[in-house]
Amino acid sequence: MFRAEPLVRIRLHMLASEAPDAALELARFGIFSPAQYASEALTESPAEAYREAWLEAESRVSKLLERCGNMGEMVIPEGAAAPTLADLEELNKWLKGVWNTCLSAHEGEARIQEEVRHLDALEETLGKLERLNVDLAHLLREDGLLAVNIGSLPAQNVRRVGEALTMTGSLVSTFDQVGDQAYAVIAGPRDRQEEVRGVLSQAGWRELPVPQELRTHPQAARAWLAEERKRVEELNVAGCAAMDTLRGQYRSGLDEARLRVTLGRPLAEAAVAGVRGRGGLAGLSGWIPRRRVEELKAALEARFHGRYWLDVKIPTREEAGQVPSLVSYPGWLKPFVPLVKSYGVPRYGEFDPTLPFAFTYLLLFGAMFGDIGHGAIILVLAAALFRKLGRMAWIGVAAGAVSMLFGLLYGSIFGYEDVIEPVWLSPLHNPIHVLTVAVGFGVGFIVLTLLVNTRNKYTAGHVEEALFDSTGLAGLLFYLGAVGGVVSMAGGADLATPSWMLAGIGITIVALYKWIETRAGLGERILVTAIESLETGINLFANTLSFMRVAAFSLNHVALALAVFTLANGLDTAGHWITITLGNVVIIVLEGGIVAIQALRLMYYEGFSRFFSGDGTEFVPLKLAGVK
């Protein structure tokens, strides 16, 4: 839980013809992460052609399954073998023929749907024209003396347009109205058409195009549409029957194709990392947990009966940067994992901060947003949104519960400080005490981060940094001494002499280390040493003071509630309770969001940045995708 699981690097060598089955067995094993295979002896890439053939097959199977719908859950038979390159090439030929057949049928379906949409558009236009009850073929003749316009305009403009068009010898006749739009026919001399169009453009006129199919009497057009719909429906029924026949004809073949693609996926994915070979020999490399080595050997022996060679090697410190990080988390901790990984993935062997992050984040949130009522609302909302938020809802539930706990300690419920007695103290009445506790917590948190960083550096083999750097034991000695000295100056304890001596020893060690580490001339070395030593004290002091925001936000929570009560007390009964309700909503949404971000900021910048590199590689095992 605090560090990645110990891994070993394996190199598996087998006959090139059995490479697909070897990758499949590793995928069945479920805990093998492929890695680059570096070898001067094996110079070929035998899996590249296999991957290209697999990608082609996988693409075609996916498209065909989209056309055929859900094929149901796939069951992989016990002992099923992975397809060879020849199998995939043969499968691709078959899939290509099936795809061409299904594509033709699908194009026929698409044409039918296009005809249906066209008929729907004609139906909509005809619905607007039926009230005319005239033969549109005669009305819209292009060689007639009259020019006819059919369209719509705002109903309030009809009278004004009619009066204006009288001057051009045109007549306006409305035949329907939908909402504020009036549908009208405008007829007039063809030689005055430009004047008519000028008037209409200023009146919001919208031309209603009349398709050629509807240029007849509306009753005849209605009968034609009915016949067309009947024809298209018959085509649609025939097309659906043909598609059903194709689905039945190719279903078993597609089931087999889907199975082959699934069985071939492990080698295709392993080829990305690199499968090397030469002649009839192939080899692949990767990482597995050290505790599973014997189990893997037994699985390989059962499958290949000695036709393989397995090399197992424990990674050295120099190789730690290449090793992926595999950490197992209990279910209750998994919601916090995405928040940690948004900063980065722990390196192999590095301290995993997820558990302390979860507890510290919730503690900070509760301390800054302690209120029984507000915490209860957050808890209930997170629980109600569980289906949408999934596991992340548990963070809201936990944050609400911790907020309620601190509300009990503070004696605060919906901002009221006089309803219940505080179990611990009220931030409003004890601000100095709250500030002291917040800074004390910050001191403990920074000490923890320095210890963790020392451990990380030592584990990675950087012993000098772990002992003498400003973020190692020397920096910790200086920090503890400086904290003790400040406490003594404040009258908290009589530790001034030993504390300042400890701080002096720590900063001297840091300065000497920086002096030795700096490769430069005398002047530059003095400058770098002075700056680095000064920065050590400034950074640690500033980081400690950052935790004063915990107390500041706990006081801010009370101050916002007081502001709401002050506004509410100046109103009548109804206004009072409306203000109280809206004020609490604003506090929960606005301050709750700010506090959540501030707690995350403290964890990232005052904690993670001190010891967590976040540039590790996540362990991604080969798996049989799509199998439940």
C-alpha positions as semicolon CSV with decimal commas, in nm:
position;residue;x (nm);y (nm);z (nm)
1;M;0,000;0,000;0,000
2;F;0,298;0,232;0,064
3;R;0,519;0,109;-0,220
4;A;0,501;-0,075;-0,549
5;E;0,500;-0,452;-0,545
6;P;0,847;-0,607;-0,609
7;L;0,877;-0,704;-0,975
8;V;1,120;-0,911;-1,177
9;R;1,209;-0,885;-1,543
10;I;1,151;-1,200;-1,747
11;R;1,272;-1,292;-2,091
12;L;1,076;-1,569;-2,255
13;H;1,224;-1,744;-2,559
14;M;1,025;-1,987;-2,773
15;L;0,981;-2,107;-3,130
16;A;0,868;-1,820;-3,352
17;S;0,569;-2,032;-3,460
18;E;0,456;-2,051;-3,095
19;A;0,495;-1,680;-3,017
20;P;0,118;-1,616;-3,049
21;D;0,041;-1,894;-2,801
22;A;0,314;-1,770;-2,565
23;A;0,167;-1,417;-2,563
24;L;-0,180;-1,567;-2,515
25;E;-0,059;-1,768;-2,215
26;L;0,094;-1,455;-2,062
27;A;-0,236;-1,274;-2,113
28;R;-0,419;-1,561;-1,943
29;F;-0,167;-1,530;-1,661
30;G;-0,307;-1,176;-1,625
31;I;-0,015;-1,004;-1,456
32;F;0,253;-0,964;-1,725
33;S;0,345;-0,616;-1,852
34;P;0,541;-0,615;-2,182
35;A;0,868;-0,422;-2,210
36;Q;1,129;-0,351;-2,475
37;Y;1,350;-0,650;-2,558
38;A;1,707;-0,527;-2,594
39;S;1,930;-0,787;-2,759
40;E;2,207;-0,773;-3,015
41;A;2,152;-1,139;-3,105
42;L;1,780;-1,109;-3,189
43;T;1,763;-0,840;-3,457
44;E;1,436;-0,920;-3,637
45;S;1,078;-0,813;-3,555
46;P;0,872;-1,126;-3,623
47;A;0,551;-0,985;-3,472
48;E;0,520;-0,673;-3,692
49;A;0,351;-0,853;-3,981
50;Y;0,130;-1,033;-3,730
51;R;0,023;-0,702;-3,573
52;E;-0,061;-0,547;-3,911
53;A;-0,275;-0,848;-4,007
54;W;-0,442;-0,842;-3,666
55;L;-0,521;-0,470;-3,687
56;E;-0,686;-0,522;-4,025
57;A;-0,893;-0,812;-3,895
58;E;-0,987;-0,632;-3,573
59;S;-1,105;-0,325;-3,767
60;R;-1,324;-0,529;-4,000
61;V;-1,472;-0,739;-3,721
62;S;-1,558;-0,423;-3,522
63;K;-1,737;-0,268;-3,822
64;L;-1,926;-0,587;-3,897
65;L;-2,036;-0,622;-3,534
66;E;-2,171;-0,266;-3,550
67;R;-2,386;-0,371;-3,845
68;C;-2,493;-0,701;-3,690
69;G;-2,567;-0,569;-3,343
70;N;-2,490;-0,737;-3,011
71;M;-2,345;-1,086;-3,056
72;G;-2,371;-1,172;-2,687
73;E;-2,100;-1,259;-2,438
74;M;-1,800;-1,439;-2,582
75;V;-1,678;-1,759;-2,421
76;I;-1,320;-1,870;-2,484
77;P;-1,290;-2,249;-2,493
78;E;-1,045;-2,407;-2,253
79;G;-0,710;-2,457;-2,422
80;A;-0,798;-2,246;-2,728
81;A;-0,489;-2,160;-2,935
82;A;-0,401;-1,819;-3,078
83;P;-0,428;-1,775;-3,456
84;T;-0,112;-1,788;-3,665
85;L;-0,017;-1,522;-3,919
86;A;-0,155;-1,748;-4,196
87;D;-0,482;-1,782;-4,001
88;L;-0,517;-1,405;-3,976
89;E;-0,443;-1,355;-4,346
90;E;-0,708;-1,614;-4,437
91;L;-0,950;-1,453;-4,193
92;N;-0,894;-1,113;-4,354
93;K;-0,983;-1,250;-4,698
94;W;-1,309;-1,391;-4,564
95;L;-1,390;-1,074;-4,372
96;K;-1,330;-0,863;-4,682
97;G;-1,588;-1,064;-4,878
98;V;-1,839;-1,048;-4,593
99;W;-1,782;-0,674;-4,557
100;N;-1,844;-0,610;-4,929
101;T;-2,169;-0,812;-4,916
102;C;-2,293;-0,642;-4,600
103;L;-2,186;-0,300;-4,729
104;S;-2,402;-0,342;-5,039
105;A;-2,699;-0,439;-4,822
106;H;-2,631;-0,147;-4,589
107;E;-2,613;0,097;-4,880
108;G;-2,953;-0,031;-4,991
109;E;-3,087;0,041;-4,640
110;A;-2,934;0,389;-4,651
111;R;-3,103;0,462;-4,988
112;I;-3,438;0,353;-4,846
113;Q;-3,395;0,576;-4,543
114;E;-3,304;0,866;-4,768
115;E;-3,625;0,810;-4,966
116;V;-3,823;0,803;-4,641
117;R;-3,672;1,137;-4,535
118;H;-3,750;1,282;-4,879
119;L;-4,112;1,168;-4,855
120;D;-4,137;1,315;-4,504
121;A;-4,018;1,651;-4,638
122;L;-4,272;1,636;-4,921
123;E;-4,543;1,547;-4,669
124;E;-4,458;1,849;-4,459
125;T;-4,466;2,084;-4,761
126;L;-4,791;1,932;-4,888
127;G;-4,951;1,988;-4,548
128;K;-4,896;2,361;-4,597
129;L;-5,021;2,365;-4,957
130;E;-5,339;2,155;-4,925
131;R;-5,552;2,452;-4,822
132;L;-5,492;2,613;-5,163
133;N;-5,708;2,349;-5,333
134;V;-5,577;2,447;-5,678
135;D;-5,370;2,269;-5,938
136;L;-5,019;2,392;-5,867
137;A;-4,897;2,289;-6,210
138;H;-5,117;2,559;-6,369
139;L;-5,057;2,809;-6,090
140;L;-4,676;2,791;-6,116
141;R;-4,640;2,783;-6,496
142;E;-4,319;2,958;-6,592
143;D;-4,453;3,064;-6,935
144;G;-4,769;3,232;-6,798
145;L;-4,836;3,603;-6,787
146;L;-4,862;3,598;-6,407
147;A;-4,566;3,547;-6,172
148;V;-4,671;3,357;-5,861
149;N;-4,491;3,350;-5,527
150;I;-4,586;3,107;-5,247
151;G;-4,439;3,153;-4,900
152;S;-4,485;3,293;-4,552
153;L;-4,442;3,625;-4,371
154;P;-4,526;3,762;-4,025
155;A;-4,904;3,788;-3,991
156;Q;-4,887;4,152;-3,879
157;N;-4,721;4,244;-4,211
158;V;-4,989;4,093;-4,440
159;R;-5,206;4,404;-4,464
160;R;-4,914;4,640;-4,518
161;V;-4,767;4,413;-4,789
162;G;-5,105;4,384;-4,962
163;E;-5,138;4,763;-4,977
164;A;-4,784;4,807;-5,106
165;L;-4,822;4,539;-5,377
166;T;-5,147;4,695;-5,504
167;M;-4,926;4,957;-5,670
168;T;-4,760;4,680;-5,874
169;G;-5,089;4,520;-5,980
170;S;-5,030;4,216;-5,757
171;L;-5,278;4,043;-5,528
172;V;-5,210;3,881;-5,190
173;S;-5,419;3,587;-5,071
174;T;-5,351;3,407;-4,740
175;F;-5,442;3,041;-4,716
176;D;-5,306;2,929;-4,376
177;Q;-5,150;3,054;-4,053
178;V;-4,917;2,871;-3,813
179;G;-4,834;3,070;-3,500
180;D;-4,739;3,422;-3,606
181;Q;-4,651;3,314;-3,964
182;A;-4,913;3,360;-4,237
183;Y;-4,885;3,154;-4,557
184;A;-4,984;3,343;-4,871
185;V;-4,996;3,336;-5,251
186;I;-4,888;3,653;-5,432
187;A;-4,973;3,684;-5,802
188;G;-4,899;3,972;-6,030
189;P;-4,759;4,080;-6,369
190;R;-4,436;3,906;-6,452
191;D;-4,274;4,228;-6,567
192;R;-4,323;4,385;-6,221
193;Q;-4,162;4,087;-6,037
194;E;-3,849;4,278;-5,933
195;E;-4,060;4,539;-5,754
196;V;-4,258;4,263;-5,578
197;R;-3,939;4,096;-5,456
198;G;-3,811;4,427;-5,319
199;V;-4,127;4,477;-5,112
200;L;-4,124;4,116;-4,989
201;S;-3,758;4,123;-4,882
202;Q;-3,836;4,411;-4,643
203;A;-4,144;4,237;-4,500
204;G;-3,972;3,916;-4,378
205;W;-4,093;3,701;-4,666
206;R;-3,982;3,335;-4,676
207;E;-4,026;3,156;-5,006
208;L;-4,188;2,810;-4,985
209;P;-4,020;2,593;-5,252
210;V;-4,265;2,362;-5,427
211;P;-4,093;2,038;-5,541
212;Q;-4,172;1,907;-5,886
213;E;-4,353;1,606;-5,734
214;L;-4,611;1,838;-5,573
215;R;-4,682;2,053;-5,880
216;T;-5,027;1,905;-5,928
217;H;-5,356;1,918;-5,743
218;P;-5,300;1,856;-5,367
219;Q;-5,540;1,559;-5,370
220;A;-5,345;1,396;-5,653
221;A;-5,018;1,468;-5,471
222;R;-5,160;1,309;-5,155
223;A;-5,254;0,994;-5,345
224;W;-4,909;0,979;-5,507
225;L;-4,740;1,015;-5,168
226;A;-4,946;0,726;-5,027
227;E;-4,839;0,502;-5,318
228;E;-4,476;0,601;-5,276
229;R;-4,485;0,527;-4,903
230;K;-4,631;0,187;-4,971
231;R;-4,358;0,113;-5,224
232;V;-4,079;0,229;-4,993
233;E;-4,223;0,026;-4,705
234;E;-4,222;-0,287;-4,919
235;L;-3,858;-0,218;-5,011
236;N;-3,776;-0,165;-4,645
237;V;-3,936;-0,494;-4,542
238;A;-3,746;-0,675;-4,816
239;G;-3,420;-0,507;-4,713
240;C;-3,468;-0,597;-4,347
241;A;-3,537;-0,956;-4,444
242;A;-3,220;-0,961;-4,654
243;M;-3,014;-0,820;-4,365
244;D;-3,164;-1,076;-4,127
245;T;-3,069;-1,348;-4,373
246;L;-2,713;-1,215;-4,393
247;R;-2,688;-1,197;-4,014
248;G;-2,801;-1,555;-3,982
249;Q;-2,570;-1,666;-4,262
250;Y;-2,257;-1,502;-4,118
251;R;-2,330;-1,514;-3,743
252;S;-2,131;-1,829;-3,670
253;G;-1,844;-1,707;-3,887
254;L;-1,839;-1,370;-3,710
255;D;-1,841;-1,545;-3,372
256;E;-1,534;-1,740;-3,480
257;A;-1,370;-1,426;-3,621
258;R;-1,432;-1,237;-3,296
259;L;-1,277;-1,526;-3,102
260;R;-0,968;-1,532;-3,325
261;V;-0,920;-1,159;-3,298
262;T;-0,945;-1,182;-2,917
263;L;-0,695;-1,467;-2,904
264;G;-0,453;-1,280;-3,131
265;R;-0,468;-0,950;-2,939
266;P;-0,195;-1,037;-2,679
267;L;0,082;-1,081;-2,938
268;A;-0,038;-0,777;-3,135
269;E;-0,018;-0,563;-2,819
270;A;0,313;-0,714;-2,712
271;A;0,453;-0,624;-3,056
272;V;0,417;-0,255;-2,966
273;A;0,669;-0,294;-2,683
274;G;0,883;-0,516;-2,903
275;V;0,900;-0,887;-2,981
276;R;1,243;-0,975;-3,112
277;G;1,354;-1,279;-3,306
278;R;1,594;-1,440;-3,545
279;G;1,528;-1,730;-3,776
280;G;1,291;-1,970;-3,603
281;L;1,346;-1,820;-3,256
282;A;1,142;-1,543;-3,092
283;G;1,170;-1,370;-2,757
284;L;0,964;-1,125;-2,558
285;S;1,035;-0,942;-2,237
286;G;0,833;-0,788;-1,957
287;W;0,763;-0,755;-1,586
288;I;0,575;-0,975;-1,341
289;P;0,545;-0,974;-0,959
290;R;0,830;-1,163;-0,795
291;R;0,584;-1,374;-0,595
292;R;0,422;-1,507;-0,914
293;V;0,735;-1,643;-1,085
294;E;0,684;-2,008;-0,987
295;E;0,319;-1,988;-1,089
296;L;0,420;-1,859;-1,432
297;K;0,676;-2,135;-1,476
298;A;0,410;-2,395;-1,398
299;A;0,169;-2,241;-1,651
300;L;0,434;-2,229;-1,926
301;E;0,543;-2,585;-1,856
302;A;0,184;-2,710;-1,877
303;R;0,139;-2,534;-2,212
304;F;0,474;-2,587;-2,388
305;H;0,622;-2,893;-2,214
306;G;0,977;-2,764;-2,208
307;R;0,975;-2,591;-2,550
308;Y;1,074;-2,255;-2,398
309;W;1,345;-2,086;-2,197
310;L;1,262;-1,840;-1,920
311;D;1,519;-1,599;-1,779
312;V;1,428;-1,418;-1,455
313;K;1,623;-1,115;-1,335
314;I;1,576;-0,884;-1,034
315;P;1,609;-0,519;-1,146
316;T;1,909;-0,325;-1,023
317;R;1,889;0,026;-0,876
318;E;2,009;0,164;-1,210
319;E;1,715;-0,006;-1,384
320;A;1,453;0,121;-1,137
321;G;1,347;0,400;-1,373
322;Q;1,246;0,142;-1,636
323;V;1,035;-0,071;-1,401
324;P;0,659;-0,007;-1,405
325;S;0,477;0,056;-1,079
326;L;0,223;-0,202;-0,960
327;V;0,039;-0,107;-0,642
328;S;-0,264;-0,290;-0,503
329;Y;-0,518;-0,077;-0,319
330;P;-0,808;-0,186;-0,097
331;G;-1,152;-0,097;-0,231
332;W;-1,213;0,186;0,016
333;L;-0,891;0,360;-0,090
334;K;-0,938;0,332;-0,469
335;P;-1,151;0,651;-0,505
336;F;-0,847;0,855;-0,395
337;V;-0,611;0,693;-0,647
338;P;-0,717;0,918;-0,943
339;L;-0,643;1,229;-0,733
340;V;-0,292;1,103;-0,663
341;K;-0,232;0,992;-1,022
342;S;-0,347;1,328;-1,154
343;Y;-0,017;1,451;-1,005
344;G;0,176;1,151;-1,133
345;V;0,250;0,780;-1,100
346;P;0,493;0,669;-0,826
347;R;0,827;0,538;-0,942
348;Y;0,908;0,177;-0,879
349;G;1,022;0,147;-0,516
350;E;0,905;0,498;-0,433
351;F;0,677;0,569;-0,138
352;D;0,315;0,559;-0,254
353;P;0,132;0,855;-0,094
354;T;-0,226;0,740;-0,154
355;L;-0,305;0,628;0,204
356;P;-0,159;0,932;0,385
357;F;-0,308;1,152;0,112
358;A;-0,658;1,016;0,178
359;F;-0,643;1,072;0,553
360;T;-0,466;1,409;0,536
361;Y;-0,690;1,546;0,260
362;L;-1,006;1,457;0,454
363;L;-0,857;1,596;0,775
364;L;-0,772;1,928;0,609
365;F;-1,114;1,954;0,443
366;G;-1,294;1,885;0,769
367;A;-1,079;2,131;0,965
368;M;-1,146;2,410;0,713
369;F;-1,515;2,330;0,658
370;G;-1,629;2,200;0,997
371;D;-2,008;2,219;1,023
372;I;-2,255;1,945;1,113
373;G;-2,532;2,071;0,883
374;H;-2,316;2,156;0,582
375;G;-2,125;1,828;0,613
376;A;-2,453;1,635;0,629
377;I;-2,575;1,797;0,307
378;I;-2,249;1,712;0,128
379;L;-2,275;1,353;0,252
380;V;-2,638;1,315;0,139
381;L;-2,574;1,474;-0,203
382;A;-2,270;1,252;-0,267
383;A;-2,469;0,942;-0,169
384;A;-2,761;1,048;-0,393
385;L;-2,526;1,095;-0,690
386;F;-2,351;0,762;-0,638
387;R;-2,471;0,616;-0,970
388;K;-2,338;0,913;-1,167
389;L;-2,016;0,965;-0,976
390;G;-1,931;0,599;-0,911
391;R;-1,648;0,544;-0,667
392;M;-1,568;0,917;-0,657
393;A;-1,893;0,964;-0,461
394;W;-1,721;0,800;-0,164
395;I;-1,484;1,097;-0,141
396;G;-1,785;1,325;-0,100
397;V;-1,940;1,092;0,157
398;A;-1,615;1,076;0,356
399;A;-1,557;1,453;0,328
400;G;-1,911;1,520;0,450
401;A;-1,867;1,283;0,743
402;V;-1,535;1,442;0,848
403;S;-1,690;1,789;0,813
404;M;-1,969;1,677;1,047
405;L;-1,708;1,547;1,294
406;F;-1,525;1,879;1,300
407;G;-1,859;2,060;1,321
408;L;-1,922;1,865;1,641
409;L;-1,575;1,962;1,769
410;Y;-1,639;2,329;1,677
411;G;-2,003;2,334;1,796
412;S;-2,128;2,459;1,457
413;I;-2,449;2,358;1,275
414;F;-2,555;2,550;0,963
415;G;-2,336;2,836;1,090
416;Y;-2,509;2,860;1,428
417;E;-2,249;2,866;1,707
418;D;-2,490;2,869;2,002
419;V;-2,708;2,563;1,937
420;I;-2,467;2,301;2,075
421;E;-2,159;2,329;2,292
422;P;-1,828;2,263;2,114
423;V;-1,664;1,938;2,214
424;W;-1,321;2,095;2,155
425;L;-1,325;2,469;2,081
426;S;-1,491;2,737;1,872
427;P;-1,262;2,889;1,603
428;L;-1,442;3,222;1,642
429;H;-1,360;3,248;2,013
430;N;-1,016;3,084;2,000
431;P;-0,847;3,208;1,679
432;I;-0,491;3,204;1,820
433;H;-0,533;2,847;1,941
434;V;-0,663;2,740;1,599
435;L;-0,372;2,911;1,422
436;T;-0,124;2,740;1,656
437;V;-0,274;2,398;1,593
438;A;-0,272;2,456;1,214
439;V;0,095;2,554;1,215
440;G;0,176;2,260;1,441
441;F;0,004;2,028;1,196
442;G;0,205;2,185;0,915
443;V;0,528;2,120;1,105
444;G;0,437;1,754;1,147
445;F;0,337;1,724;0,783
446;I;0,663;1,876;0,657
447;V;0,868;1,653;0,889
448;L;0,687;1,353;0,741
449;T;0,759;1,465;0,384
450;L;1,130;1,512;0,464
451;L;1,147;1,165;0,616
452;V;0,972;1,012;0,316
453;N;1,202;1,192;0,073
454;T;1,505;1,070;0,269
455;R;1,374;0,717;0,243
456;N;1,306;0,753;-0,132
457;K;1,655;0,891;-0,201
458;Y;1,821;0,616;0,003
459;T;1,616;0,343;-0,167
460;A;1,710;0,483;-0,510
461;G;2,079;0,468;-0,416
462;H;2,130;0,846;-0,371
463;V;2,277;0,812;-0,023
464;E;2,452;1,151;-0,023
465;E;2,130;1,335;-0,108
466;A;1,940;1,136;0,154
467;L;2,186;1,235;0,425
468;F;2,319;1,579;0,336
469;D;2,076;1,759;0,103
470;S;1,827;2,025;0,213
471;T;1,542;1,779;0,159
472;G;1,723;1,497;0,342
473;L;1,830;1,434;0,700
474;A;2,045;1,749;0,715
475;G;1,750;1,963;0,609
476;L;1,535;1,784;0,868
477;L;1,789;1,862;1,144
478;F;1,788;2,228;1,046
479;Y;1,408;2,239;1,034
480;L;1,357;2,070;1,370
481;G;1,618;2,297;1,530
482;A;1,462;2,610;1,376
483;V;1,113;2,507;1,490
484;G;1,245;2,441;1,840
485;G;1,416;2,780;1,845
486;V;1,098;2,963;1,737
487;V;0,895;2,775;1,999
488;S;1,146;2,875;2,265
489;M;1,130;3,239;2,156
490;A;0,750;3,226;2,184
491;G;0,782;3,096;2,541
492;G;0,654;2,749;2,460
493;A;0,961;2,567;2,594
494;D;1,313;2,636;2,716
495;L;1,500;2,470;2,428
496;A;1,670;2,766;2,269
497;T;2,034;2,661;2,300
498;P;2,008;2,297;2,183
499;S;1,755;2,394;1,913
500;W;1,972;2,662;1,753
501;M;2,275;2,434;1,779
502;L;2,082;2,161;1,595
503;A;1,967;2,412;1,331
504;G;2,323;2,536;1,290
505;I;2,458;2,182;1,244
506;G;2,189;2,104;0,987
507;I;2,236;2,417;0,775
508;T;2,616;2,377;0,793
509;I;2,592;2,021;0,656
510;V;2,362;2,144;0,378
511;A;2,604;2,427;0,291
512;L;2,905;2,192;0,283
513;Y;2,715;1,948;0,062
514;K;2,619;2,224;-0,182
515;W;2,979;2,348;-0,181
516;I;3,117;2,003;-0,266
517;E;2,840;1,932;-0,517
518;T;2,887;2,257;-0,712
519;R;3,144;2,222;-0,991
520;A;3,243;2,583;-1,065
521;G;3,488;2,857;-0,984
522;L;3,535;2,996;-0,633
523;G;3,305;3,296;-0,676
524;E;3,024;3,101;-0,835
525;R;3,060;2,824;-0,578
526;I;3,026;3,074;-0,291
527;L;2,722;3,233;-0,454
528;V;2,547;2,901;-0,522
529;T;2,616;2,773;-0,169
530;A;2,483;3,093;-0,011
531;I;2,168;3,097;-0,226
532;E;2,094;2,727;-0,173
533;S;2,141;2,757;0,204
534;L;1,924;3,067;0,224
535;E;1,657;2,906;0,006
536;T;1,645;2,607;0,242
537;G;1,540;2,824;0,534
538;I;1,301;3,043;0,333
539;N;1,121;2,752;0,167
540;L;1,071;2,556;0,486
541;F;0,949;2,868;0,669
542;A;0,709;2,961;0,386
543;N;0,579;2,603;0,356
544;T;0,505;2,597;0,728
545;L;0,315;2,925;0,717
546;S;0,106;2,791;0,425
547;F;-0,079;2,577;0,675
548;M;-0,213;2,890;0,844
549;R;-0,473;2,887;0,566
550;V;-0,632;2,587;0,743
551;A;-0,711;2,811;1,041
552;A;-0,797;3,103;0,811
553;F;-1,061;2,905;0,626
554;S;-1,211;2,767;0,946
555;L;-1,249;3,129;1,062
556;N;-1,374;3,233;0,719
557;H;-1,647;2,970;0,744
558;V;-1,774;3,130;1,064
559;A;-1,738;3,482;0,921
560;L;-1,951;3,398;0,616
561;A;-2,221;3,253;0,840
562;L;-2,218;3,569;1,056
563;A;-2,254;3,785;0,743
564;V;-2,557;3,582;0,636
565;F;-2,714;3,613;0,983
566;T;-2,653;3,989;0,988
567;L;-2,837;4,031;0,657
568;A;-3,118;3,798;0,764
569;N;-3,178;3,972;1,099
570;G;-3,269;4,295;0,921
571;L;-3,557;4,133;0,730
572;D;-3,906;4,008;0,813
573;T;-3,975;3,643;0,897
574;A;-4,008;3,522;0,538
575;G;-3,707;3,721;0,417
576;H;-3,507;3,605;0,719
577;W;-3,545;3,236;0,642
578;I;-3,506;3,281;0,266
579;T;-3,177;3,464;0,332
580;I;-3,061;3,196;0,577
581;T;-3,140;2,921;0,326
582;L;-2,980;3,091;0,026
583;G;-2,681;3,194;0,236
584;N;-2,615;2,836;0,344
585;V;-2,643;2,721;-0,017
586;V;-2,382;2,979;-0,120
587;I;-2,154;2,872;0,167
588;I;-2,177;2,504;0,073
589;V;-2,121;2,560;-0,300
590;L;-1,872;2,846;-0,296
591;E;-1,669;2,788;0,017
592;G;-1,697;2,410;-0,008
593;G;-1,544;2,417;-0,356
594;I;-1,267;2,657;-0,249
595;V;-1,181;2,447;0,056
596;A;-1,168;2,129;-0,152
597;I;-0,921;2,298;-0,391
598;Q;-0,711;2,446;-0,109
599;A;-0,680;2,108;0,064
600;L;-0,569;1,957;-0,268
601;R;-0,321;2,241;-0,318
602;L;-0,164;2,184;0,023
603;M;-0,124;1,814;-0,054
604;Y;0,028;1,876;-0,398
605;Y;0,258;2,173;-0,337
606;E;0,353;2,138;0,029
607;G;0,361;1,759;0,026
608;F;0,400;1,584;-0,309
609;S;0,643;1,837;-0,452
610;R;0,885;1,758;-0,168
611;F;0,913;1,382;-0,211
612;F;0,697;1,257;-0,499
613;S;0,855;1,257;-0,845
614;G;0,534;1,140;-1,016
615;D;0,719;1,032;-1,331
616;G;0,680;0,658;-1,287
617;T;0,534;0,416;-1,541
618;E;0,204;0,246;-1,468
619;F;0,194;-0,133;-1,481
620;V;-0,032;-0,229;-1,774
621;P;-0,072;-0,607;-1,806
622;L;-0,161;-0,806;-2,116
623;K;-0,522;-0,918;-2,093
624;L;-0,781;-1,095;-2,302
625;A;-0,992;-0,789;-2,382
626;G;-1,367;-0,829;-2,406
627;V;-1,382;-1,138;-2,187
628;K;-1,586;-1,120;-1,869
